[in-house]
Structure formats: C-alpha cells, structure tokens
Amino acid sequence: MDHQQSTTPATVSSCSTTQVLHLIDDSGMGGVTRVLNEYLPRLAADFTHQIVQVAPGWRLPASIRPDVVVVHFTLNWRKLPFLLSLRRQVRGARLVLVEHSYTGAYERLCVASQRRFRTMLRLAYGMANQVVAVSHGQADWLRQAGLVGASSLIVIPNACDAGHFESVPALAERAGPLRLGAYGRYAPQKGFDLLVEAMRLVPPSVATLSLAGAGPDHAALLEAAQGLPHVSVGGAIAGARGFLAGVEAIVIPSRWEAFGLVAAEARAAGRPVLTAAVDGLIEQVGPGCGSLGALDTPERIAAAIIDFAGRDIHAMGEAARRSVAGAFDTTIAGWASLLHTPEAKMKYAP
C-alpha cells in the first residue's frame, strides 16, 4: 500500500500542551465531520485538536506527537494493519476508537458471517484504550456481543448545538397536508427507497414529502417518485436550517443508525420526528416530541405517516425543541472528561 500524507482538513488550537489527533479517512463522512466541526471549538480551551485524513497504509510523520489519538473511521479487516502500526508509532499516547457506524441492526441486516465480523471488531477494539459508543442502544449491543470490556467502553451520545437552530421559526398551526421532510445520504441504510414507495399509499391530502440529499441511490429515487406529485427528490443541501424551516416534521426510516444526528437537528429546530425503532434512534424520541415505529416496509411507513398526520404537530414541535435542552453541553462534558483521563499509556504498548 502507498504511504502518503493527505491534507489536514482542520486544526483547532489552544495554548494547552495536550495534543489530540483526530483521524478520519473520508472528509465527506456527513454526520461525523458535522459533529467534529461542532465539538472541537468547544473543547479548544483545554486541548489542541488536529483533524487529519488518512489512508489505511499511511504512517504519521515523525513530527506528530499526540497525547491522545481518536480514530473516527469505519473499521474493516483492511484497516487493521494500519491500526497496529498506529498503536506502535504513537506509543505513550492514548488510543480512542469512536464507533460511528456499526450497530445491532447493521449486523442483522448486512453481515454474512457474524463470527468473522465480531472477530474483526474484537481485534480492532482490543488495540484501543477506550471505545466510545455514540448511543446507549449501540453500547448495549457492544456489551451483549462481548465486543468491548466494561472498563473500556464509554458512552458519549452525540448531540447537536441547539443554538444553531434557534433561528428556525416555530411551527404555526397546521392547515392542509402535513409537510414531511427527510434528508441525508441517498443510500440503502437510510430507507428512503421504502419511504418513497410508502408515499404511494399516502393520499396527497394527508401528507407531502420533500427529500434532500446526495448519494448512489439518487437516480433510483427520482425514478421511484415518478407519478407522485406530492413527493419531491432534491439534491444536497448546504445546511439543515433552511430545509427544516420549510417542513413541519422529519421522517427517518433508517434500516440502522448508530445515533441519528438528523433527528437531533430536527428536534433542535422544533420539528417532531417519526423514526424507525432501531439502534440509537430509539433514544431520539422523548415524551410528546415524535413517534417510533417499525418502519421496515412501505405499508408500515404509510400507516405511521397517516397516524402521525392526525396528531398535534404544533405541540410535538414545542416538545421536540425542549427535549434537546442541555444535551450538547452534556456531550461536550463527556468528551472533556474522557480527554482529561490521566491514563496515558497504551495497554499494549511494547
């Protein structure tokens, strides 16, 4: 494999001597990069943060001497040699793996050999001092599967900075069909194919749907929406605030989801959420701010939308906005606590 340095997307500096290196392998990782861009400025008073994009065979230059290395990329067998090399190269630093991707639902739907998959994860997690789960549902799966020891697993649920969404107007009393929105990557994980088919079963007088995003399923979604005047399939959006201002509720029919940042953003904007009851999404719906359901077929999604449209969307929107109060501060405090942990030696350092 080639050994080459990529560009450094972002650096957040302070006078602190604690150097935190964040490794990603795809600068377009959607929610991951959004999370980092929000978290790191809030942590800059105590730490110096550097985000570096790497390739699996790449070695860090000798000039980098981090105190903590945080790995954010999706694990697979091909990346294990890189992790092993990294562990040896940054001896004396603490290695933290953040599990942004894998969940119990992912394993059920996408893994052909559970034994092989879990072996890979155990090897990867075993190289780290800590593994961070981004939701309690994900952490439960990691524990039950025996993938991470209790002393190494840290749960720090993701969150969004609600202040970024204060400018989104509160919902007015509804008149006409419910204006549903959905946004994210156009890929099988998100379940948008099921959602568009479900809209064939939802009368236009009940609800409309606006989709926004980009990805490999874009053309297929456009084709599936043909003949559905109450469904629009748009392109990528620069920011969620404008999109959320134009809809009354967000539907999230994901097949798996470690956390579900879209749901957090929607609630921060005062938009109730209709979500699939999987993985971390289960934690996104508090009392009165949305609805959970089995959104795994067009028929079930359609029934859930029709039921949702009959509820008090205005009241749910107010509850949704209240439900995120303090969540971002709690998440920042969790990361500050983890990075302040005095442990500095890697448990497998030679």
N, C-alpha and C positions, 0 to 999 in steps of 0.2 A: 504494500500500500504506500501511496505517496505520503510524505511527511511535510506538510506545509502549513504555514500560519495563515489564518484568514484575517479579515479586518475585524476591528473591535467596534461593535455597534454602539456601545455607550459606556461611559465611566461616570460614577458619582463619587466625588472626592470629599474628604474632610481632613482635619489635622490629626485624626486618630491614627494610631500605629497598627490597628487591627485591619489586616488586608483580607477582603472577602472576594474570591474569584467565582463568578457565576458562568458556567459552561452551558451553551446551547449548541445544537447542530443545525438549526433551521431558524433564521431570523423571522420567518413568516409563520411562527407557531401560534398565531392567533391569541388565544387567551393567555398563554404563557408569557409572551412578550408584553401584553397589556398589563398583566399582574406585576411583572418586574418594573415596568415604567412607573407604576403607581407606588409600589412598595419602597423601592430603593431610596428615593428622595427623603422619605420619612425616617429612614434608618441612617442617613448620611451624617448625622451629628456624632455618632459613635463609631462608625466604620467607614472604611474606604472600599467602595464597590467597583468592580470591573466586570463587564459582560464581554465574553469572548466566544465567538462562533468557531467551532472546531469540526474537523473531520475525524472519523474513527481511528485513523492511523497517526494522527498528529501528536507531536510532543511539544510540551510547553517550552518556550525559550528559557535559558538559564537565568535570565534577569527577573523572572516572575517568582516571587517568594511569598505565596499566600499563607495566611494563618488558617483560613477556612476555605475549602473548595466546595461549592454547591453545584451539583450536576442536575440539570433540568431536562435532559433529552430522554426520549423514549428508549428503553433498553431492548436489546436483542443479542443473539449469540455473537454476531459480527462485532459488537462493541465491547465484548468482554476483554479482549486483549488490550484495548485502549484503557479500560478502567484499571486493569492490573498494572500497566505501565504508569498510569497516572498516580496510582497509590504509592508506587515505589519512588516516583520522581518527586512527590511533594511530601516525603517523609517528615514527620513532625507537625504537619498540618492536619486539620480535622476534615474528614470527607463526609459530606452530607448528600444523600440521594433524595430528590423530591419525586414522588411518583405521581406525575400529572396524568398518566394515560391508562394504566391497567386497573381493571375492576372485576368484581364477580360476574357482572353481566357480560363484560367483554370475554371473559374466559369461557362462559357457557356458550356464547354465540360464535366465537371466532377461533377458538383453539382446538386443533385436531388432536393433539397429544397433550393432555393435562400434565402428565409426568414430565415430559421434556420441557414444557413451558415453565413449570414450577421449579425444575432443576436450574434453568437459566436464571430465574429471579433469585433463587436462594444464593447462587454463586455471586451474582451482582450485589445483592443486598449485604452479603457477608463481607464484602470489601469495605463497607462504609462504617463509620462510627454511629451515624443516625440515619434512619429512613423517615422521611416526612410524608404522611398521608394528608391529602387535601380535603378530606371529609371523614366523618365518623363512619359512614357506611363503607367507604373504601378500607378504612382501618380495621373494621370488623372482619372483612374478607381476608385481609393480610394476616390477621391473628388466627382466624379459624383454619386457614390453609397452612398454617405453620411456616409462613414465609419469612417472618421477621420476629426476633425475640422481643419480649415485652420491654426489656430495658433499652432496646434500640429504637423502638417505634415511637414517633412523636406525631401527634395530630395537631395540625395548624390549618383549620378550614380557610379556604380562600375567601376573599371579600373584595368589594369594590369601594372606592372612595365615593360615598354618597353625595359629597359636596359637588361633584362633577355633574350631578343630575338634578340639582335644585332648580335649575332654570327651566326644566321641562314642566309645562303647565299641568296643574292638577286636572283630573278628568271632570268634564262637565256632565250634567245629567244626560243620559243617552237618548238619542232619537234615531230610529232607523236600525238597520242591521248592525251587529257587533263588528267593529273593525279589528280583526285579528292581525297580528304580525308574527313573523318568525324570521330569525336571521342567524347566520353562521356559515360554516363551510358546507358547500354542496357536495356531500359525501355520504355513503351509506350509514355511517354512525348516527347522523342527525335525524334520520327517519323522515326527511322531507318528502321522499317518494310516497310514503304512506299518507302523509298529510295532504298532498295534492289529490290523491285518489279519494281520500275521505271527503274532500270538498264537493265531489260529485254527488254525495249523499246529503249535503247540507244545502237547503234552499237559499238562494241569494237574498231572500228577505230576512233570513236569520243571521247570517254572518258573511263577511268578505275576508279575503286573506291577501296580505302583501308579504312576499318573500324577498329577502335581500341576502346576497352572499356571492361567493365565487367558489369554483372547485370543479372536479371532474364530472359531476352529475348535472352541470348547468344545462347542457343541451337536452338531456333526457327530461329534466323538469319542465323546460319550456314546451317540449312536445307533449308531455302529460297534461299540461294546463290548457292545451288547445280545446276550444269549445266551452271553456269555463270563464264566462265574463266577470265573475266575482273573484277571480284569482289572478294575481299579477306576480310574475317572477322577474325580479330585478337583479342588478349587478351588485358588486361590493359597495359598501358604504364607508365613508371616511371616518365617521364616528356614530355611536349609537344614539346620541341625544336627539338628533333631528328625526331619525327613524321612529324612535319611541314616542316623540311628540305627535306623530301622525297616526298612531294606532291607539286602541283602547285596552288591549290585553295582548299578552305574548303566549304562544303555544310552543311547547318544547317536547316533541315526540321522540327524543333520542333513544336509540337502542341500548346505549351505555353512556355513562357520563360520570367521570370521577368527582366533579363538583357541580359545574353548570354555571359559569360566570354570567351567561346571558340572563339567567333567572335572577341573579343578584342585581344586575344592572336594571332589569325591568322593575324590580321592586323598589330600587332606589329612585326610579323615575315615577313611582306611583302607579305602576301598571300591574294589575294582577296577572298571575301566571297559571296556565294549565299545563301540567308537566306529567311526563311518564314517571311511574313509581319505580325507578331504578336507581341503584347506587347513591351517589351524593345528591341527586335531585330530590330524594325523599326529604332531605333536610331543608329544602328551599321553600317549602310551603307551610307557613305557620298559621295559626288560627285566623280565619277570615280573610286571608290575603291571596287565596287561589284555590286550586284543586289538583289533586293527584289522581291518577288512574292508570289502568292497563291500556296504554296507547300503542299496542303492538299489531293492530290490524286497522284497515280503513274504516271498517264498521264500528269498532270501538272508539276510534278517534271521532268519527262523525257523531256518535251518540253523546260523547263527552262534550263536544262543542255545542250541540243543541241544548244540553242541560246547562252548560256554562253561560250561554247567551240569555238564559232565563233568570240569572242571578243579579244581585245588586252590584253591578260592576263599579259604580262610584264608591260605595262603601268599601269594597275589596281593595280598590286602589289606594284609599286612605290608609287602610290597614297594612298594605304592602309597603308603603313608604315608611310607616312607623317601624316595621319589622326589621329594617336594616340599621336602626339606630345603634351606634356603638360597635357594630360588627367590624368595621375597618380598624378601629383603634385596638380591638381585641386581637385581631390578626397581626398587626404591627407589633404589639406587645409580645405575642407568641414568638415571632421571629427574633425580636431583640433578646428575649430570654434564651432562645436556642443559641444565638451567636455569642452571647455572653458566657455560655457554659465554660467553666475553666478548663475542662478536659482538652488537652492539646495534642496528645499522642494518638496516632492511629493504632488500633488494636492489633493490626497485622504488620506493623512497620518492621522491616528487617533490622 
